[in-house]
Amino acid sequence: MTLSSDTVTGPAARPGPAPGPDALEDGQAPVTVPASRQAPASRRPAMRIGARVFTGVAALVMLAGLAAPLWHYDFLAPQYPEGLSLSIWAYKLGGRFDLVNELNHYVGMEVIDEAAFPEFRVIPAALVLLALWGMMVAARGGVAALEGWLAAFALAGFAALGDFWLWLYRYGHDLNPRAPIRIAPFTPRLLGSYSLMNFSISGYPGLGASALFAAFLLGAAALVLQARARPGATARWLRPHFAA
Amino acid sequence: MKGLGRRGKGLALGIAIAVVALGGLLVRHAPSLRHARSEAASGGVAEAAGPPRPAALASDAARRVYVAPGHYDEFYGFFSGGFSGQLAVYGLPSGRLIQVVPVFSVFPENGYGFSEETKAMLTTSHGFVPWDDSHHPELSQTKGAVDGRWLFINANNTPRMARLDLRTFTTEEILEVPHTGGLHPTHGITENTEYLAVGTRFSVPVPQKDVPIKDYQREFKGMLTFIKVAPDSGQMSIAFQLEVPPFDYDLSACGRGPSHGWCFFSSYNTEQAHTLLEVNASQFDKDMVAAVNWKRAEQCVAQGKATTLAGSFYHNYVDPKTRVARSEKLDTTKVLTAASCPGVVYYLPTPKSPHGMDVDPTGEYIVAGGKLSSTIPVHSFSKMLKAIAARQFEGENEGIPVLKYGAVLAGEVPNACLGPLHNEFDGKGNVYTSCFISSEIIKWRLGSWDVVDRIPVYYAIGHLMIPGGDSAHPWGKYVVALNKISKDRFLPVGPELGQSAQLIDISGPRMRMLLDFPTIGEPHYAQALPADLIMSKSVKYYPLKENRNPYAVASELQARVERHGSVVDVYMTAIRSHFTPDNIEGIRVGDTVYFHVTNLEQDWDVPHGFAVEGARTSDLLIMPGETLTLKWEPKRPGVFPFYCTDFCSALHQEMQGYVRVSPADSQVALGWQGGGQPWHQGAAK
């Protein structure tokens, strides 16, 4: 991290692994790399064993996202001192959605119906695909692949959260105008507490989402490990930070 | 006065005024002084024996019974409703009434005995009987300990036993007991709930027939009945009956530990009187405790020694699948006699008109309440077995060997109290006996027979109850006095006064009065168990998916109205905050309408009620996931409202509907609407 930028401008300036395709992305001429050093591995630079283990573990941890709820909502009201709990899984709804629907009808919120969510088919498939991809990365050990996988992972995560927020917006805004009790449209909070009528409601991630986040951190750690060991093989934007 | 000087006259006048004033004060405060005197006198025997009674500091007693808002009581108390026919559930130590469970009497507030699903529960060989007198609740036991599964209770008037399930606190079964008059001796239960030992209080002709009452001794019989309880379902059936001389059998208790296999019944009226019993049945110095060897009886029944006796009786039970009560009529019982099954029964002479009958936790002592005796006789089970083996009989009574009193007696509590009735045990070698006439509870030691403490109760105590105090494992923390008279204990409410229970702390060496609380009906006998034993098993609602009531509907979409001749079935749903259908037309005067209301809720404590104007039945209170049916026979045309009676939600007041009734010859088509759906035409089938 203390190296000045000029020490890394040329791959030939110091020994190390040959630049991979990412070097091409940097716009550098391939001709500056001696052909003799362009081993097949240099186009798909090998990951260190530690990074591969981290990646593999990350892919396995990801699968926990299928086995535990992704998100929780806890409802408290004077009449529900014991609370009402809802959970959102990758593939289903859990908890007393029947009761919440029953209560929601007073303010004209739409019935929350599991069948209305194509997400429950898409998300598990995406999770399995991402996990398989991660395992493949771990097995074959490509740094670029790791970067690509992480990027896809992050993108999927943001997309899922965005989709979640849109649903919340929809449930809070598409209110039946003939509902017995009229409330101002609102967006239920994704994270944290809010109040609706006599209920205090808290949203927070479950074990599943936590596992996914942990998996992403493990993947990122793999990348860091890799970058510290072989800065040349990592994306250019990472190099100044991790090159030893 | 003449000899007195002026000053003397003045002094005499002064003294006279003082005496009158003092007298006035005494009269004014007589009630409280009398009270103080009785408090002082109540120590009698015990003051010398025990440590001083702790000062009854009101604040201390208050702390002992105070259960803060939102907190739970330590014990469930199950108190019979006496002449209300029901069972009341109180929290102890607070004395708070938690629930009234209908058992033998109709209960219009929830429809018990009125709804089509429950009215079969009250069927008897006399037809539908809407009331009874419930006396002795008894909790089921396993290995002699209260297990919290079921509670049994008797109907004293039209002889029946009921079983309540303590997961739902509902009456699940009622079994009529034939050849019996006044089913009073009913708190005998064997240590693994194999049997309930019950018997006749009023001996009657067996089988029932039209005979002159003066032929009592020839025609009347006593009958002791053993009811088998199925180990898994709890279902009751009459295993066998034992015909005995026509005494009045009073209370029953069963052995445990060494005495497992035996049950004991106290009796009075060995004189066999049939008129003015208060005199004629109080002539003998000793009456009889019947000791029944039920294992011997089982052998005799297995060997075919029982005769079959005709006599119809009803068995009513809630079908576990549909939760609809059903009645079955049964026609015979198996009967044994002392002659057909020698060794099945012995008599233990016991002074005098004994009432209570209680077996101590070890199973060795059989304690009677010698109601008209000043001593409390205690029989020894081991001495009884030896006396039987040695044939120490003083004679026979209608073929039943009568054992020698001295051969079976373990001891007598001398100068106990007046009118000793019932005994409960604390598991620490102490017996607590209720004394009706002297209105007190005494505490005495098993073995030494010494009275170690006594405490006045207000007033005229009948039974008393220690949680688990009639089992092998009592929780000896409190004793509850179940009093017959409350008189001046609560604010007066006219001539009819409620009855009262009193909670007494028995955790220390001296009894301490903690609390008075009024009860429903008569708190005849009670049972209690620690809340932890059952509260987690309490059912919160019935799963809709498991509702097999033939008239249940699973969703609003199935709600409908069907005509079958002059019978109209309304398949109705209730969910916050509407009924479907809520408008019904095409009903005609002369129709019988059945509202089958399914509560679609699946949440804790969201019952819905259903009431319709002019119903000569009752309200319905429908638990979540349950279906109940109300019969309605409209007598005149009009549009009649129906509504939810249980305040269910913020829009409870909106939970209403109309049913239109047209003249008998009307052509108005059957139809309905509801749930925001358009008008439907009904189906005539």
Interface residues (C-beta under 8 A of the other chain):
Chain A: R96 D98 L99 E102 Y106 P180 I181
Chain B: I575 R576 E601 Q602 D603 S649 A650 L651 E654
